[in-house]
């Protein structure tokens, strides 16, 4: 599939009326967790499109071009509103959060397994363990406050067990910047960098906006803390993006990414109602992509192939279980942290590093750390934490179910 050559049945701008912009929401009980995850992913994709188009306009002196951007942005806004409302009214904040973290785990793991750039793969693996732990923390909050087992929400597709402890995720901002990719990167790498940045940004935005809406103080504090980690992740992934692209080249890359994702969702989706949404959105994105290519040629005399080579989609994105892969990454890199643009086990970090200094400020009183408190309260209530495991955690230090580990990946351990 090459979207630059695809003849979309939609040409130009197609706007929805109020009747068609509001879809029938999915059934939260019968709908697959991966359908729910795709809704979150594509909501994030559209939100990124909108934010980018606004920034482009604010840095563009040509009103004719700005008018074209406004037309594209209106389409993206209508798509985002339609996708966002696929979520049903009766799905509460925490239920949706569990799916956010399922998406983070399985999306990251799927991309890491086919990522050809070793540095980008390492970035994916690194943050994967942190989102994996977030799933564990939120799942324990659900068990504690609602008495529900999150394994049923995630369809038992992923395990719910500790990852790199959330208390260890807090790093000095100077340690969250990565080396950026360039135009020589393979198309799949470019797509992965754009997709994961949009997905993590959507998670960050969600936690920023629902933190004060959560109905308990413990939950509000947990959303605060994990929301700060998501800020790290957006910086972490966003700094991988190619910094040499012009705004128009970036426009083509954004639209190409959206086409790739919608086409992937279209091939993967089992829910016929939601599949119709993906189909409509794909057609609209193809029209926007082809318009973007014309603008690039008109204003910068560049062909779209300078951005995405021959334009043919690489292997499509398919969401699914990744239990063994996550276990392997957890077993081998759980104690790793970040040192400027690279990574190393916490035992090898210089004692005067920014990481330890930042930890001494933020985590000066461990009893105040929300992610730790959630597990402690769950253990106090049920005599053990909540987990869903195929077998014991692959990290011996994380196997005990009556205590929360607050040192792994944070405090150097004597060999």
Protein Blocks (a to p, Z undefined) as FASTA:
>chain_A
ZZklpccfbgcjddddfklmpccdddfklpcfklmmmmmmmmmmmmmmmmmmmmmmmmcc
bfklmmmmmmmmmmmmmmmmmmmmmpcfklcfklmmmmmmmmmmmmmmmmmmmcfblklm
mmmmmmmmmmmmmmmmmmmmmmmmnopafklmnoomaccdddddfklmpccfklmcccdd
dfkbcfklmmmmmmmmmmmmmmmmmmmmmmmmpcbfklmmmmmmmmmmmmmmmmmmmmmp
cfkbcfklmmmmmmmmmmmmmmmmmmmpmblklmmmmmmmmmmmmmmmmmmmmmmmmmno
pafklmnonopacdddddddfklmmmmmmmmmmmgccehjbccdfklpcfkbmklmmmmm
mmmpmklpmklmmmmmmmmmnopacdddfbdcfblklmpckbccfkgokaccdZZ
